[in-house]
Amino acid sequence: MAKLEQRMEAQRLAQLGCSEREIAQQLKISPATAHRWIKTPIEADLAAAARKGQNTE
């Protein structure tokens, strides 16, 4: 699953009431990454990546 798709899934699961720990386990990511993905809007990370010239996929 592409990173952006995983982020969208993490945010969807958070809206459904899943804990950060449950999301991390389901998506096989660290709890810290789950926390950041849930709390930071995707648009903000995309803008930061564009400024740095990084590929987001």
Phi and psi in degrees as a GROMACS rama.xvg file:
@    title "Ramachandran Plot"
@    xaxis  label "Phi"
@    yaxis  label "Psi"
@TYPE xy
-66.4693  153.362  ALA-2
-55.687  -44.7796  LYS-3
-63.2832  -40.5164  LEU-4
-64.4752  -38.8344  GLU-5
-63.635  -42.2191  GLN-6
-61.9153  -43.6901  ARG-7
-63.7356  -40.0154  MET-8
-65.2335  -40.2379  GLU-9
-61.4024  -43.5078  ALA-10
-67.187  -37.6365  GLN-11
-63.9149  -44.645  ARG-12
-64.1983  -36.561  LEU-13
-64.3763  -39.6324  ALA-14
-65.7941  -29.0641  GLN-15
-80.1766  -5.82334  LEU-16
100.589  9.21462  GLY-17
-72.7849  145.946  CYS-18
-76.6368  161.665  SER-19
-59.2216  -37.4356  GLU-20
-65.0972  -42.9471  ARG-21
-63.5845  -41.1068  GLU-22
-64.2144  -44.2831  ILE-23
-59.6274  -43.4287  ALA-24
-66.6334  -42.7633  GLN-25
-66.9462  -39.4675  GLN-26
-92.2707  -1.57084  LEU-27
57.1857  50.9822  LYS-28
-128.507  168.204  ILE-29
-74.7102  153.302  SER-30
-58.6164  -33.9065  PRO-31
-65.2299  -40.5441  ALA-32
-66.1393  -42.1509  THR-33
-59.2674  -44.1024  ALA-34
-59.5241  -48.1197  HIS-35
-63.9686  -42.5838  ARG-36
-64.5681  -34.6413  TRP-37
-75.8146  -40.4503  ILE-38
-84.1664  -23.2947  LYS-39
-103.059  124.562  THR-40
-60.4539  141.098  PRO-41
-57.5698  -39.263  ILE-42
-58.9152  -38.1291  GLU-43
-65.459  -42.3453  ALA-44
-69.4721  -36.2749  ASP-45
-65.1617  -40.1861  LEU-46
-65.2128  -42.0229  ALA-47
-64.0331  -41.4899  ALA-48
-65.0421  -38.76  ALA-49
-64.5141  -39.258  ALA-50
-64.1484  -34.857  ARG-51
-86.0075  -11.6505  LYS-52
75.9186  26.3483  GLY-53
-91.5167  155.196  GLN-54
-85.4839  132.051  ASN-55
-90.6522  -7.1161  THR-56
